[in-house]
């Protein structure tokens, strides 16, 4: 494990790492193209997205105990 084998050690570590990174990049690129992320056409949704009454109710149900906990800790 001296200095004379340092280049081989680096090569044996870096080549598999670089190959793995290239494979991951190719898979991500294929997934993006499959989902249509590279297209020129504007994407459409089946349903409308946005905050509705039930979303506000859930938000309040989550925030009220949190605010009460903070107020109690501050006092």
ABEGO torsion letter per residue (X at the ends): XBAAAAAAAAAAAAAAAAAAAAAAAAAAAAAAAAAGAABABBBBBABBBEBBAAAAAAAAAAAAAAAAAAAAAAX
